[in-house]
Amino acid sequence: MRAVITRVKSASVTIGGEVAGAIGKGFLVLLGVSVDDAEAQADKVADRICGLRVFEDDAGKMNVSPADAGAELLIVSQFTLYADVKSRRPGFTRAARPETAVPLYERVIARCRERGFRVETGRFGAEMLVESVNDGPVTILVDTEEL
């Protein structure tokens, strides 16, 4: 599982001209599920999202967790994180099919909510417009194969 986590001042996702989810300060998370992923990877990535200490403390150092910073989460499915770009036309054979990916995407969302976070989402498989006001910018790539 891969997550691109961007610290934001605000972020939103619009589907069909209507805002489906919006947050203030927090993380915009683009989440990709691979064919090899299972519940263990979903739990690992949720743990990392919820515990990533990249908010600044009083000394200006990235040392504050999302919970302590009062962060919100916007989690958007993003199968293209598993693009194979060996040629100029990407292939997506490593990305999980919806019957596998949707339950794992929903598990990540549920785990984050269980930890007390307000979580907004996009809609799996929908054409979405994602907007963000990046803070920093701070963008972190989490890959469960490296955890």
C-alpha positions in Angstrom: 0.0 0.0 0.0 1.2 3.5 -0.8 0.2 6.8 0.6 1.3 10.2 -0.4 0.7 12.4 2.6 0.7 16.1 2.2 0.4 18.5 5.1 -2.3 21.0 4.2 -3.9 24.2 5.5 -7.0 23.0 3.6 -8.1 20.5 1.0 -11.2 19.4 -0.7 -12.5 16.9 -3.3 -15.2 17.7 -5.7 -17.3 15.1 -7.7 -19.7 16.1 -10.4 -19.5 19.8 -9.4 -20.3 19.1 -5.7 -17.9 19.1 -2.8 -17.8 15.5 -1.5 -15.3 16.2 1.3 -13.3 19.1 2.7 -10.9 19.6 5.6 -9.0 22.4 7.3 -5.6 21.9 8.7 -4.4 18.3 8.4 -3.4 15.7 5.8 -4.5 15.1 2.2 -3.8 11.4 1.7 -3.7 9.9 -1.7 -3.9 6.1 -1.1 -3.0 3.4 -3.5 -3.7 -0.3 -3.0 -1.6 -3.0 -4.7 -2.5 -6.5 -5.7 -0.4 -7.8 -2.8 -2.0 -5.8 0.0 -4.1 -7.2 2.8 -5.6 -6.0 6.1 -2.1 -5.9 7.7 -0.9 -3.3 5.2 -4.1 -1.2 5.7 -3.5 -1.2 9.4 0.2 -0.3 9.0 -0.5 2.6 6.7 -3.4 3.9 9.0 -1.0 3.7 11.9 1.6 5.7 10.0 -0.9 8.4 8.8 -2.2 8.9 12.3 1.2 9.0 14.0 3.3 10.9 11.5 4.9 13.8 13.5 5.3 16.5 10.9 3.4 19.4 12.5 5.6 22.1 13.9 6.2 22.6 17.6 6.9 25.9 19.3 10.5 25.8 18.2 9.5 25.3 14.6 10.6 21.7 14.4 8.4 18.9 12.9 7.7 17.1 16.2 3.9 17.3 16.7 1.5 14.4 15.9 -1.7 15.0 13.8 -3.8 14.3 16.9 -1.9 16.9 19.0 -2.1 19.4 16.1 -5.9 18.9 15.8 -5.5 17.7 12.2 -8.2 16.4 10.0 -7.8 13.9 7.2 -9.0 13.8 3.6 -8.3 10.3 2.2 -8.7 9.9 -1.6 -8.2 6.6 -3.5 -5.4 6.8 -6.1 -4.8 3.6 -8.1 -2.3 5.5 -10.3 0.3 5.3 -7.4 1.0 1.8 -8.7 1.6 2.9 -12.3 4.3 1.0 -14.2 6.1 3.7 -16.2 8.6 1.6 -18.0 7.0 2.8 -21.2 5.4 6.2 -21.9 1.9 4.7 -21.5 1.6 3.7 -17.9 0.3 0.2 -17.0 -1.6 -0.5 -13.8 -1.3 -4.3 -13.3 0.1 -3.8 -9.8 -3.0 -1.8 -8.7 -5.6 -3.8 -6.9 -9.0 -4.4 -8.5 -11.9 -2.7 -6.8 -13.2 -5.9 -5.1 -9.9 -6.0 -3.2 -9.0 -2.3 -3.0 -12.4 -0.9 -1.8 -12.5 -2.9 1.5 -8.8 -2.0 2.2 -9.4 1.7 1.4 -12.4 1.6 3.7 -10.4 -0.2 6.4 -7.8 2.6 6.4 -10.6 5.2 6.8 -12.2 3.2 9.6 -8.9 2.8 11.5 -8.2 6.5 11.3 -11.7 7.3 12.6 -11.3 4.8 15.4 -8.4 7.0 16.5 -10.6 10.0 16.8 -9.8 11.7 13.5 -12.4 13.5 11.4 -12.0 11.8 8.1 -13.4 13.1 4.8 -13.2 11.0 1.6 -13.5 11.1 -2.1 -15.5 8.3 -3.9 -13.6 5.2 -5.1 -13.4 5.1 -8.8 -15.0 8.5 -9.4 -13.6 11.3 -11.5 -12.5 13.8 -8.8 -11.1 17.3 -8.6 -8.8 17.5 -5.7 -7.7 20.9 -4.4 -5.2 21.6 -1.6 -3.4 24.5 0.0 -0.1 22.8 0.8 1.6 23.7 4.1 5.3 23.8 4.0 5.2 22.1 1.5 5.6 18.9 3.4 4.8 15.7 1.4 5.8 12.3 2.6 5.6 9.0 0.7 4.7 5.9 2.8 5.1 2.5 1.2 4.2 -0.5 3.4 6.9 -2.5 1.6 9.4 -0.3 3.4 7.8 -0.3 6.9 
